[in-house]
Amino acid sequence: MNVAGRLPPFLRLLWLLGLLLALTIALAPLLWAIRNSLMTLEDTYKPLFIPFLQFMPTLETWSFELLEQSELSTALGRSLVVAFCHLLVVIPIGTLAGFALGRFRYRRPDNFNITLWFLSQRFLPPAVVIIPYLLMMRAACGPIALPFGLWLPQPLQLVCVLEGDRNLLNTLSAITLAHVTFNLPFVILIMRSIFAELPREIEEAAKVDGASDLQIFRKIALPLAVPGLVAATLITFAFSWNEFLFALILSGPDSQTLPLLIGSGEGVRSLDFPSVSVRALVAILPPVVLAVLTQQWIVRGLTLGAVKG
């Protein structure tokens, strides 16, 4: 029996009212955005709340943002490219590094110090390194000067060739590299915890049968860690999808992502609430769709029944 069922009727009513109030507060921003997206700009500055009674809903803003102009679709595509491209880097590397930290023991430095170093990357505010990162991206395509008149190619020279520019500013590559830098430690820490909690009996039995470490990772550990891997992927995708600071500093007219487009809804005399609301609602859809599609993997136990005979 739940907690509410054991309460007296009066307290049960108060509990339900409190739950309704909390739900209303949680959904208020979403309902406010839906309301504004169905109103004209003039109506959003009036105390109108009930559709069809106080104002007539309209889809003019939706039609304009989705069909008549291409800024929203272009920014949406750029955000998807940045998010998925950075996932192609951080998920494989983070999974392998997490398996290594969770299953092997190192001495100098030891596992604790390595993990603490990755954890410190999560504590580091992005605003601290944004200026050095800006300078790095501006000079990323130039050669490195060495003594005696020698020159060394930059590590990002291939990226510069693909971008066809003398620096990486105002490119999606710069934003993607920034997201990789700050989201990779998060994936490593998550996957390390997941692999460390897996039962070692299965791996020991596989080693007795002659399986290598790579085979154990590919055929045993990774399938058991799929639910946690999916959860880490969704959280990392959300971090990249909502990132604003690096996109603001490193991007330009040719690389504006969706968070920047949402923040650019301020006009000369007022804030365009209908356009901002439509863009915000569109930005919510990809994470929600991914969460719904992968819900079965998130709720599934990591090792349920794995060692039961």
C-alpha positions in Angstrom: 0.0 0.0 0.0 1.3 3.5 -0.8 1.8 6.2 1.7 -1.2 8.2 0.6 -3.5 5.2 1.2 -2.5 5.1 4.9 -3.2 8.7 5.6 -6.5 10.1 7.0 -8.9 11.6 4.4 -8.0 15.2 5.3 -4.2 14.6 5.1 -4.7 12.6 1.9 -6.5 15.5 0.4 -3.6 17.9 1.4 -1.1 15.4 0.0 -3.0 15.3 -3.4 -3.2 19.1 -3.5 0.5 19.4 -2.8 1.2 16.8 -5.5 -1.0 18.7 -7.9 0.8 22.0 -7.0 4.2 20.5 -7.5 3.1 19.1 -10.9 1.7 22.4 -11.9 5.0 24.2 -11.0 7.0 21.6 -12.9 4.9 21.8 -16.0 4.4 25.6 -15.9 7.4 26.5 -18.2 6.2 23.9 -20.8 2.6 25.1 -20.6 3.7 28.7 -20.8 5.8 28.0 -23.9 2.9 26.1 -25.6 0.6 29.0 -24.8 3.0 31.6 -26.2 3.6 29.6 -29.4 -0.2 29.7 -30.2 -0.5 33.5 -29.6 0.4 36.6 -31.6 3.2 38.8 -30.3 0.7 41.5 -29.2 -1.3 38.9 -27.2 1.7 37.6 -25.3 2.0 41.0 -23.6 -1.6 40.8 -22.4 -2.9 38.9 -19.3 -4.6 36.3 -21.5 -4.5 32.6 -20.5 -7.6 30.6 -21.6 -7.6 29.8 -25.4 -10.8 30.4 -27.5 -12.2 32.5 -24.6 -9.6 35.1 -24.0 -7.6 34.7 -27.2 -7.8 32.9 -30.5 -5.0 30.3 -31.0 -3.0 30.7 -34.2 -0.3 28.6 -35.9 1.2 31.6 -37.7 4.5 31.4 -35.7 4.8 27.7 -36.2 4.2 28.1 -39.9 6.7 30.9 -40.2 9.5 29.2 -38.1 9.1 25.7 -39.7 8.1 26.5 -43.3 8.7 30.1 -44.3 12.2 30.6 -43.0 15.2 28.2 -42.7 17.0 29.5 -39.6 15.3 27.0 -37.2 15.9 23.9 -39.4 19.5 25.0 -40.1 20.3 25.5 -36.4 18.5 22.2 -35.6 20.6 20.4 -38.1 23.8 21.9 -36.8 23.0 21.0 -33.2 22.3 17.4 -34.3 25.6 17.2 -36.2 27.6 18.5 -33.2 25.8 16.3 -30.7 26.1 13.0 -32.7 29.6 13.7 -33.9 30.9 14.3 -30.4 29.1 11.1 -29.3 31.0 9.2 -31.9 34.2 10.2 -30.1 33.3 10.3 -26.4 31.3 7.1 -26.2 33.9 4.6 -27.7 36.8 6.3 -25.9 35.0 6.8 -22.6 33.7 3.2 -22.6 37.2 1.7 -23.2 38.8 4.0 -20.6 36.0 3.2 -18.1 36.5 -0.5 -18.6 40.3 -0.1 -18.1 39.8 1.9 -14.9 37.1 -0.4 -13.5 38.8 -3.7 -14.3 42.6 -3.1 -14.2 44.9 -1.8 -11.4 47.6 0.8 -12.1 50.4 1.9 -9.8 51.9 5.2 -11.0 49.6 6.9 -11.1 47.1 4.6 -9.4 43.4 4.2 -10.2 42.4 6.7 -7.5 44.5 9.5 -8.8 43.5 8.9 -12.4 39.8 8.9 -11.5 40.3 12.0 -9.3 42.0 13.8 -12.3 39.0 13.0 -14.5 36.7 14.1 -11.8 38.5 17.4 -11.5 37.7 18.0 -15.2 34.0 18.0 -14.3 34.6 20.5 -11.5 36.5 22.9 -13.8 34.1 25.7 -14.9 34.1 26.1 -18.7 34.3 29.8 -18.4 37.9 29.4 -17.0 39.2 27.9 -20.2 37.1 29.6 -22.8 39.6 32.3 -23.7 42.6 29.8 -24.0 40.4 27.5 -26.0 39.4 30.4 -28.3 43.1 31.2 -28.9 43.9 27.5 -29.5 41.1 27.3 -32.1 42.3 30.5 -33.8 45.9 29.1 -34.1 45.0 25.5 -34.7 45.7 25.5 -38.4 49.1 27.2 -38.3 52.3 25.1 -38.0 54.3 24.9 -34.8 57.6 26.8 -34.9 60.7 24.7 -33.8 64.3 25.7 -33.4 66.6 25.9 -36.4 63.8 27.1 -38.6 61.9 23.8 -38.5 58.1 23.6 -38.5 55.8 20.9 -37.1 52.2 20.4 -38.3 49.4 21.0 -35.8 47.6 17.9 -34.4 44.3 19.4 -35.8 45.7 19.9 -39.3 43.4 17.2 -40.8 40.4 19.0 -39.3 41.6 22.3 -40.7 42.0 20.7 -44.2 38.4 19.4 -43.9 37.1 22.8 -42.9 39.1 24.5 -45.6 40.0 27.5 -43.4 43.0 29.0 -41.7 41.5 28.7 -38.3 38.7 26.7 -36.7 36.7 29.7 -35.4 33.1 29.9 -36.7 33.1 26.2 -37.5 31.2 23.2 -36.1 34.4 21.4 -35.6 35.5 23.8 -32.8 32.3 23.4 -31.0 32.4 19.6 -31.3 36.0 19.5 -30.0 35.0 21.6 -27.0 32.1 19.3 -26.2 34.4 16.3 -26.5 36.9 17.8 -24.1 34.3 18.5 -21.4 32.0 15.5 -21.8 34.6 12.8 -22.2 35.5 12.7 -18.4 31.8 12.4 -17.6 31.5 9.3 -19.8 34.7 7.8 -18.4 33.5 8.2 -14.8 30.1 6.8 -15.5 31.4 3.7 -17.4 34.1 3.1 -14.8 31.5 2.9 -12.0 29.3 0.6 -14.2 32.1 -1.8 -15.1 33.5 -1.8 -11.5 30.1 -3.1 -10.2 29.8 -6.0 -12.7 30.4 -9.4 -11.1 33.9 -10.6 -11.6 32.9 -14.3 -11.5 31.8 -14.2 -15.2 35.1 -12.7 -16.3 37.1 -15.2 -14.3 35.2 -18.1 -15.8 35.9 -16.6 -19.3 39.6 -16.3 -18.6 39.7 -20.0 -17.5 38.2 -20.8 -20.9 41.0 -18.9 -22.6 39.2 -15.6 -23.4 41.4 -12.5 -23.8 40.7 -9.1 -22.1 39.3 -7.7 -25.4 37.0 -10.7 -25.8 35.8 -10.3 -22.3 35.1 -6.7 -22.9 33.3 -7.2 -26.2 31.3 -10.4 -25.4 30.7 -10.1 -21.6 31.2 -6.7 -20.0 29.9 -4.5 -22.8 26.5 -6.4 -23.2 26.0 -6.2 -19.4 26.8 -2.5 -19.4 24.4 -1.6 -22.3 21.7 0.0 -20.0 24.3 2.2 -18.3 25.9 3.0 -21.6 22.6 4.1 -23.0 22.0 6.3 -19.9 25.4 7.9 -20.2 24.8 8.5 -23.9 21.5 10.3 -23.3 23.0 12.5 -20.5 26.0 13.3 -22.6 23.7 14.1 -25.6 21.7 16.5 -23.4 24.9 18.2 -22.2 26.0 18.8 -25.8 22.5 19.7 -27.0 22.0 22.4 -24.3 25.5 23.8 -24.3 25.5 27.6 -24.8 28.8 29.2 -23.7 31.2 27.5 -26.1 28.7 27.9 -28.9 28.4 31.6 -28.1 32.2 32.2 -28.1 33.4 29.9 -30.9 30.5 30.0 -33.4 29.5 32.6 -36.0 26.9 33.2 -38.7 27.9 29.9 -40.4 27.8 27.7 -37.2 25.0 29.0 -35.0 23.4 26.1 -33.1 19.9 25.9 -31.7 20.6 27.3 -28.1 22.1 30.4 -29.7 19.1 30.7 -32.0 16.7 30.5 -29.1 18.7 33.2 -27.3 18.6 35.5 -30.3 14.8 36.1 -30.1 15.2 39.6 -28.6 14.1 42.2 -31.0 14.7 46.0 -31.2 11.8 46.9 -28.9 10.6 43.6 -27.4 11.2 39.9 -26.9 9.6 37.7 -29.6 7.9 35.3 -27.2 6.1 33.3 -29.9 9.2 32.6 -31.9 11.3 31.8 -28.8 8.6 29.4 -27.6 8.4 27.6 -30.9 12.2 27.2 -31.0 12.3 26.0 -27.4 9.6 23.4 -28.0 11.4 22.1 -31.1 14.6 21.9 -29.1 12.8 19.7 -26.5 11.7 17.1 -29.0 15.0 15.2 -29.8 16.0 14.5 -26.2 12.4 13.4 -25.4 12.2 11.2 -28.5 15.6 9.5 -27.6 14.5 9.0 -24.0 11.3 7.4 -25.1 13.0 5.1 -27.6 15.6 3.9 -25.2 13.4 3.7 -22.1 13.6 -0.1 -22.0 17.4 0.0 -21.8 17.5 2.5 -19.0 15.1 0.6 -16.7 16.6 -2.8 -17.3 18.9 -4.0 -14.5 22.6 -4.2 -15.4 23.3 -7.7 -14.1 19.9 -9.1 -13.4 20.2 -12.9 -13.4 23.7 -12.8 -14.8 25.2 -15.0 -12.1 22.1 -17.0 -11.1 22.4 -20.6 -11.9 
